[in-house]
Amino acid sequence: KRRGWAFARACRQLLVISSLQQPPLHPPALSPAACSRENLGRHLLHFFELYGLRLNTTSAGVRVADGGRYFDKRQRGWLNGERPWLLSVENPIDSTHDVGA
């Protein structure tokens, strides 16, 4: 049981890193200079929007290595046919390991 807790914690940390690697866009009404003051609330809302609304966890996995990107779970063989919505997060040290599984 303790092992599962550690992996869940690592997965959350990697999701936060990934969210910070993909910064939110500036609101159209404001210039980048007006948005230069970053704040924690803005990053938190971006995190929830990204992982709660935008990321299609059925087809995309998360990678933080090399600046971060998303990958096709089916191409990697990480798509779980019984539970395709499960989040896949690549271990940055061992790219063959899914931390989210």
C-alpha positions as CSV (number, residue, x, y, z in Angstrom):
1,K,0.0,0.0,0.0
2,R,2.9,2.4,0.8
3,R,4.3,1.8,-2.7
4,G,1.1,3.0,-4.4
5,W,1.2,6.2,-2.4
6,A,4.7,7.0,-3.5
7,F,3.8,6.5,-7.2
8,A,0.7,8.7,-6.9
9,R,2.8,11.4,-5.3
10,A,5.5,11.1,-8.1
11,C,2.7,11.3,-10.7
12,R,1.3,14.4,-9.2
13,Q,4.7,16.1,-9.1
14,L,5.3,15.2,-12.8
15,L,1.9,16.6,-13.7
16,V,2.7,19.9,-12.0
17,I,6.1,20.1,-13.8
18,S,4.3,19.4,-17.1
19,S,1.8,22.1,-16.4
20,L,4.6,24.6,-15.8
21,Q,6.3,23.5,-19.0
22,Q,3.1,24.4,-20.9
23,P,2.4,27.9,-19.6
24,P,-1.1,29.4,-19.9
25,L,-1.6,31.8,-22.8
26,H,-2.1,35.4,-22.1
27,P,-5.7,36.6,-22.1
28,P,-6.4,38.3,-25.4
29,A,-7.4,41.6,-23.8
30,L,-4.0,41.9,-22.0
31,S,-0.6,42.3,-23.4
32,P,2.3,40.0,-22.3
33,A,3.7,43.0,-20.4
34,A,0.4,43.3,-18.4
35,C,0.5,39.6,-17.6
36,S,4.2,39.6,-16.6
37,R,3.4,39.2,-12.9
38,E,2.8,35.5,-12.6
39,N,0.9,34.3,-9.6
40,L,0.1,30.9,-8.1
41,G,-3.7,31.2,-8.7
42,R,-3.2,31.6,-12.4
43,H,-1.0,28.5,-12.5
44,L,-3.4,26.5,-10.4
45,L,-6.3,27.4,-12.7
46,H,-4.2,26.5,-15.7
47,F,-3.4,23.1,-14.1
48,F,-7.0,22.2,-13.6
49,E,-8.1,23.4,-17.0
50,L,-5.3,21.4,-18.7
51,Y,-5.8,18.1,-16.9
52,G,-9.5,18.5,-16.2
53,L,-10.8,19.9,-19.5
54,R,-8.3,19.9,-22.3
55,L,-6.0,16.9,-22.2
56,N,-7.6,13.8,-23.8
57,T,-6.3,11.1,-21.5
58,T,-7.7,8.4,-23.7
59,S,-5.2,9.1,-26.4
60,A,-2.5,11.3,-25.0
61,G,0.2,10.7,-22.4
62,V,2.4,13.2,-20.6
63,R,6.2,13.5,-20.9
64,V,8.3,16.0,-18.9
65,A,11.8,15.0,-20.2
66,D,13.5,17.2,-22.8
67,G,11.2,20.2,-22.1
68,G,8.0,18.3,-22.0
69,R,5.5,17.1,-24.6
70,Y,2.5,14.8,-25.1
71,F,2.6,11.5,-26.9
72,D,0.2,9.0,-28.4
73,K,-0.5,6.2,-25.8
74,R,-1.5,3.7,-28.5
75,Q,1.8,4.1,-30.3
76,R,3.7,3.5,-27.1
77,G,1.5,0.5,-26.2
78,W,0.3,2.2,-23.0
79,L,-3.4,2.3,-23.9
80,N,-5.4,0.1,-21.4
81,G,-8.3,-1.4,-23.4
82,E,-10.4,-1.9,-20.3
83,R,-9.8,1.5,-18.9
84,P,-8.5,3.8,-21.7
85,W,-9.1,7.0,-19.7
86,L,-6.3,6.2,-17.3
87,L,-3.6,8.9,-17.2
88,S,-0.2,7.9,-18.6
89,V,2.9,9.7,-17.4
90,E,6.3,8.8,-18.6
91,N,9.0,8.3,-15.9
92,P,11.7,10.9,-16.8
93,I,14.5,8.5,-15.7
94,D,13.1,5.3,-17.4
95,S,11.1,6.2,-20.5
96,T,9.7,2.6,-20.7
97,H,7.8,3.0,-17.3
98,D,4.4,4.5,-17.0
99,V,4.2,6.3,-13.6
100,G,0.5,6.8,-14.0
101,A,-0.3,3.0,-14.3
